[in-house]
């Protein structure tokens, strides 16, 4: 694997780019404060815009590392962040990256998350040399699994009581795609 860090990616409807400090207001209002959005995530809803600001400030510092991958999802027609997508775990020994994502409720069921995930997967396979990309979701959130399937990932199994999110200890459904399967 090579590392070139979080690069700007563009699709038909989206720009995936690095967060900047000025994104805190949009992050807070568009997804981070929403309990429906964060229900199955590992971090709690943000209680204020200041929390979003602090999180973004930490992420911005991390961009100095070429092995850090954290994008904001910007819908071109809206012009402001509506979600985020990131490599949340990496295993260099097996050239594997795990991706996590979330998007504001107003943009659910429009194919936006799949479009963002596909762009990140293409970047990781083609530019960074990743061999395996995986995602996981709580089985009580089946729409997240549909995003993974839409991007060509294959269901590999469910690990029982193997994860924790805002609902407590939970099962984790794993999906993955290998570079050779594209």
N, C-alpha and C positions, 0 to 999 in steps of 0.2 A: 504494500500500500504506500502511496505517496500522499503528502498532505499539502494542500494549497489554501486551506482555510475556507471560510464562508465567502463564497463568490456570488455575485449577482446572477440570478437565473431569471429567465423570462419565458412565459408561455403565451398562448393566445389571449388569455384573460388576466394573467397574473404577473406581478413582479415579486420575486423572492429576493430580499435584500437583508443586509445587516440592520439590526436595530440601531436607532440613534436616540439620544436622550429625549428628544422632542416627541417621541412616540408614546410617552407614558399616558397622556390623556386618552388617546385612541385605544391603547391596550386596555386601560381600565374600563372605559365605557363600552367597548365592542366585545370583550370576552372575559377578561380576568376577574371581574367582580360578579359574574353571573354564576349562581349556584348550579344551574342546569348544565352549564358548560364544564364546570369543574367537578361535577358529581363523581365521575369515575377517574379523576386524575389524582396524582400523588401530592399535589400542593393545594392548599385551601384557597377559596375565593379571596381576592384582595379586598381588604377592608377600606382602603382609601387609594386615591391616585398616588399618594406618596409611597405606598408599598410598591406599586407598579414602577414608579420612578427608581426606587432602590434596586429592584430586580434588574431593570434595564441597565442601570449603571454598572452592576456586576457583570452582566453579559458583555457590555461594551469593552470592559477591561479584558475579558477573555479572548476577544478578537485578536489580541497580540499573538495568540497561539495558532499555528497553522494546522493543528489537529482539533480545532474547535469549530463546530458547525451548528449555527443557530440562525434561522431566518425568520423574518416577519413576512407574513403573507399579505400582499397588497393587491386588492382588486383594482385593476387599471381604471375602471369607470368611477370608482369611489375615491381613489387617490390616497387612502389612508389604511393603516394596518387593520386587518380583520381577524388575524390569527397568528399562530406560530407553528413552526416545524423545526425539529432539531435531531441531531444524532445524540441520543441520550445514553448510549453505551457503545463502546468499541472494544473489540478483542483483536489486537494486531496479530496474534499468533495464528489465527484462522482467517484473517482478513474479513472480519464481520463487523457490520454496523447495525445497531438497533435504532429505529426512528420512532419518535413520538411526535404527536401533533394535536392541536386543538384549534377550533375556529368558532367565531361568534355564532350564536343560535340563529340569527337572521340569515345566515348563509348556509345553513344545513340543507342537505338534500338538493344541492344544485351542481354537484360534481366538482366543486372548488377544491375540496380537500384531496380528492383523487388526483386532480390536475397538479396540485402542489407536490403530493407524494411522488407521482410519476417523474416530475422534473428533478426532484432530489435524488431519486433512485438512479436516473440516467446519469446525473452528475457523479454520483458515487461510483457507479460501475465504470463509466467511460473515462473520467478524469482522475479519480482518486485510486482506481484499481481495486476496489472492494470486490470480494468474491461472493459474499453472502450478505443479504439485507434481510433483517427480520423486524417484525412488529408484534406487539401483543395487546390484547384488550380483555377487559372484564366481560365474561359472557352475558352479563346483564345489559351490555351496551353493544348489541349485535350490529348496529350501523357502522361502528368502527371496523368490524371485520369485513363488512361489505366494501368499504374503501380499499382495504388490503386486497381483496379478491379482484376488484375492478382493475387494480394495478398489476395483476398477474401473479400475486403471491399465492402460495399453496398452504392450506391448513395443515399443520403438523401435529397438533394435539393440544390438549388442555392439561395444564399442571394444576392439580387441586391444592387449594389453600397455599399457594406459592407466592402470593404477592399481597401488597397492601395499598389501598387507595383511600379516598375520602369516605368510602362506605365501610371501611374496616378490612379485615383479612379477606382475600378473595381468590378465586381461581384465575388463571391466566391462559387465554387461548393464543397460541403461537402460530404465526404465519411467516413464511420466508420465500425468497426467490434467490436462486443462484445465478451468477453471471452466465453460466453455460445454458440456462433455461430460457433466456430471453429470446 
